[in-house]
Amino acid sequence: MNKQLHFSVYAASKSAVLCSLIETLWLQVGPVINFDLSSSERIASGVAQEHHAELVTALIARDASAAKAALAADIEDSAKFILATGSLPE
């Protein structure tokens, strides 16, 4: 569902080039994204769900600035969590 939400937003750009680039990057970082999503600590905190709810609310309101902020916060918080762990499981 995470990927579906993100790619629905990216598809709304109607930019085939952008979507292709994002898909390529997504495939390369897939294991890292799975690590983030499989963390009971991060899911339990509800932070990602909050960012997603803020994103959907902003999209419904057609508030591009708020949508951008919610999406950026979601990606940044995920990156911070992954970097804070120091390593991926073997």
C-alpha positions in Angstrom: 0.0 0.0 0.0 3.0 2.3 0.7 4.2 1.9 -2.9 0.7 2.3 -4.3 0.2 5.6 -2.5 3.6 7.0 -3.5 3.3 5.9 -7.1 -0.2 7.3 -7.4 1.1 10.7 -6.4 4.1 10.4 -8.8 1.7 9.3 -11.7 -0.4 12.4 -11.1 2.6 14.4 -12.4 1.8 12.9 -15.8 5.6 12.8 -16.4 6.7 9.5 -17.9 10.3 10.5 -17.4 9.9 11.3 -13.8 7.9 8.1 -13.1 10.5 6.0 -14.9 13.4 7.6 -12.9 11.5 7.1 -9.6 10.7 3.5 -10.4 14.3 2.8 -11.2 15.4 4.3 -7.9 12.6 2.5 -6.0 13.8 -0.9 -7.4 17.4 -0.2 -6.3 16.4 0.8 -2.8 13.6 -1.8 -2.4 15.5 -3.9 0.2 16.1 -0.8 2.3 12.5 0.3 2.0 11.4 -3.1 3.1 13.7 -2.9 6.1 12.1 0.4 7.1 8.6 -0.9 6.6 9.3 -4.1 8.5 10.5 -2.3 11.6 7.9 -2.8 14.3 9.3 0.3 16.1 8.7 2.6 13.1 5.3 1.2 12.3 4.2 1.3 15.9 5.1 4.9 16.2 2.5 5.8 13.5 4.8 8.5 12.0 4.6 7.1 8.4 0.8 6.8 8.7 0.6 10.4 9.9 2.6 11.6 6.9 0.5 9.6 4.5 -2.7 11.0 6.1 -1.3 14.5 5.8 -0.4 13.8 2.2 -3.9 12.5 1.3 -5.5 15.5 3.1 -3.3 17.9 1.2 -4.1 16.3 -2.1 -7.8 16.4 -1.5 -7.5 20.1 -0.6 -5.3 20.6 -3.7 -2.7 22.1 -1.4 0.5 21.4 -3.4 2.7 23.0 -0.7 1.3 20.8 2.1 1.5 17.7 -0.1 5.1 18.4 -0.9 5.9 18.9 2.8 4.1 15.7 3.8 5.8 13.6 1.1 9.2 15.1 2.0 8.7 14.5 5.7 7.8 10.9 5.0 10.9 10.2 3.0 13.2 12.2 5.4 11.9 10.4 8.5 12.3 7.0 6.8 15.9 7.9 5.8 16.7 9.1 9.3 15.4 5.8 10.8 17.4 3.7 8.3 20.6 5.7 8.9 20.2 5.6 12.7 20.2 1.8 12.7 23.7 1.8 11.3 23.2 -1.4 9.2 20.7 -3.6 7.4 20.0 -7.1 8.6 22.1 -9.8 7.0 
